[in-house]
Amino acid sequence: MVSSDVELGFPRGTRDERELFLRWLRFLRGAVIRKVEGLSDEQARWTPDGALICLVGIVNHLTHVEWRWIDGGMLGQETSRSDAEFAPGRELTVELALAAYRERAAATDATVMATPLDQPVPVGTRSRLALGPAPPGQRDRSPRWPRRRHP
């Protein structure tokens, strides 16, 4: 049975840019969680012929992606990337991976809501991974990606 948009929490429009962003992010996070929740650790580690990332690896990777974008890209903190996040060890269970994903989601949501949209975000070595290099002569960017001008 296919769930309705209402049952899935399909995002509704709003003029608040941050809230709209977070509604979509929550919806997409929910899709990931619905795919993994209730699976055994063995099921969540299965890959077809070992060619793809297992589901627990995807959840772990997405947790790290949010950390890099928010803590690194928006807050300018030092972040890193490792191929190990795609293939976590057996100590990372489905339960622990989902708990970390939810914890990261709460931290992301709080940072997004607390950050003014016109506050410059430093573009330097620490945030380059998330935002890319600054255009020539530009040192900072707004949290809005990309920044649009309305007539």
N, C-alpha and C positions, 0 to 999 in steps of 0.2 A: 504494500500500500504506500502510495506517495503522499508525503505530508504536504499540507497547504503552506503558502507563504507565511500566513499568520502563525501556524504551529511552529515553523522554523525560525520565526522572528525576522522575516525578510525586512531589511531596513526601509524605513519610511523617510521621505525627504524632510529636510529642515534647513532653515537659513543659517543656522549656526554651523560654521565650517568644521569646527572641532568635533561637535557632536555627530555630524554626518560622517566624518572620517571614522570616528569610534564605532558608530553603528555598523558600518560596513566591516570594519576590522573584527568586531565581535561576531558578526554573522559568519565571516570566513573562518574565524577561530572555531566557532561552533561546528562548522562542517568537518573540520579536522578532528575535533574531539568525538563527534558522532561516529566517525569511521573507526576510531581506536578503542573507545570506551567499551568495556565488556569483553574485549579480546583477552585471551591468555597471553602470557609473555611469549610462549612459543609461536602462537599465531601472529603476534605483532612483530616478530623477528623474521618471519618467512619472506623469502624473495623468490620470484620465478627464476630458476637456474642461477641464482646468485647474481643476476645482472642488474638489479635495481636496488634502491635504498629501501630498507624495511620500514614499516610504519613507525616504529619507535624511533628510528633514526630521523624520519621526517619531523616528528614532533620535537625531538631534540634540536634539530637544525633550525626549525622555525622559532624556537625559544631563543636560540643564539642570534638569529637574524633580528628579532625585535630588540634584543640587548644592544647589538651593534648600531642599529638605526637610532634608538632613543638615547642610550647612554653615550655612545660614540658620536653619532651624527648630530643630535640635538644638544647634548650636554657637554660635548667636547672631551669626554673622558677617554682614556686609552682603552682600546678594545683589540681583539685579535680574532683570527679565523683559523680553524684547524680542520683538516679532513676527518679527524677522529669524531667530530660532531655528527657525521653521517652514519657512522658505525659504532655506536656506543657499546661499552662492555656489558656483560650480563648483569652487572650490579645495578644498571639503570632499568628498572622494571617499568611496565606500563603505568602502574600506579604512581611511581616516582616521576616519570616523564610528564604525565598529565598534571601532577601537582606543581612541578616546576614551570610548566607552560602557563598554568592558571596564575601562579605567583608573578611571573613575568608580565602577563596580561594586565594584572592589577597595577603593577609599577608603571607600565606603558600608559595605561589610561590616566593615572594620576599625573604623570609628567605632561601628557598632552593637554589635559585640562588646566594645569597650572602655568603653562607656558604661553605668554601673550603671542599672538600671531605676528606681531610686528617686531618682536624681539629678535635682534640679529643672532644668528647661529655662527660660531666661528668656523671658518673653513681652513683647516690646517691638517697637519699630519694625522691627528687623531680622528678627525671626522671625515677625511677624504674618502674612506672606504664606503661610507653611506652616501655622501653628497656628491662625490666626484670633485675634480679640481675646480677652483673658482675661476670664473671668466677673467681675462686679463684686467688688472686694475681693481678688481673687486676682492675685498677681504672677508666680507660677511654675507650671509644669506638669511632670509626670513624662513621660519618653519614652513611656510607655504611652498609647495613644490609642484609645478613651477609657479612663479609669481605672475599673476595676470593683472592687467590694468583694465578697468571697466570705464567706458566713456561717461 
